[in-house]
Each structure stands twice: as structure tokens, then as C-alpha cells.
Amino acid sequence: MTALAASRAVALRKALLRPVIWSGPGRQTLAMPLTYMNRSGRVLPWLMRRTGAAAEDLLVITDNMDLAPGLIRLKRGGRSRSHNGIASIIDAVGPGFCRLYIGIGRPADATVVDHVLSVPDRLEREAIGEAIARAVVAIDMLLDTSPSDVMNAVNRRA
């Protein structure tokens, strides 16, 4: 989120009495829930009323253990596939939103929670940093290009 906000020179601020930091209404609104990941969807009804957005307007950026570090995938709709944050968002707004997944890989010798909360090793950090840079480019493309065209561009296997 910080890379995206920095690329747009956008300042995020905490919404009064709401568990979210956001950039305020506009053509694009950046928002990051301050809740536990498993409760990410709780702030969306308020945010969507405030911005006039529909579920189809949302792009959720999240990690994905089923992708190797450094890979990104864009997808529209679908199920949560056991991602509790996505499940919370689906419960709040339905499944019609886009998801941009950034790969973090599966833990080799740690629990899922420890893996997600740990600091990746140097090579993984570099790969994830490159993926974040490509994700920012993909998000820029989404402003002027259909999601299916962006999916074709970013979901290609290297």
C-alpha cells in the first residue's frame, strides 16, 4: 500500500472513528483496513457508501501463499480459497471484486501464521519487492484498460 500511495504522491490518513487509513474520495481511493486481516471486509460498506463505489469497482491487493515469491496474479471474482481476509470481504460486499495477489510462497518449515508474519529472506524480499513494483504498474494499467486485458498482461508465466 505504501508503494502505491508513494507512486501517486498520496497521503493516507485515518478516517475519524473508523478502522481504516485512506486517501479520501476521488477517482481512485486507496484504503487499508486497520483491523485484523480476518476482518478486512468490515470497513468496506462504510467506505463504499462514502465513495459511491460498487463491489465491481474494488481492487483488493493481498498476499498469496500458492504463488512463489515474486509472482503476481490478477483475478476477478471467485471464492476465498481459505484466505480469511478475502472471505471477510466477500461476506461484506459479495464476490465480484478484483484481487491482485502477490506471491509469498508456502512455508517450508514454519506454520502458516509464522510464515505470513515473518520477515522473508533476502532473495524472497527482492522478489517480493519486484512483484510490488509490477503490481503498481498493473494497477496503473487498470485505470485505462479492461481487467481482462490487464490479466492477460500480468498473469503470463515467465
Protein Blocks (a to p, Z undefined) as FASTA:
>chain_A
ZZmmmmnopacdddehiacddebjafbdcdddfbdfklmmmmmmmmmmmnopafklpccd
dddfkbcehiacddeehiekopaklmmmmmmnojkbccddddebjafkbcfklmmmmccd
fklmmmmmmmmmmmmmmmmmmmmpcfklmmmmmmpcZZ
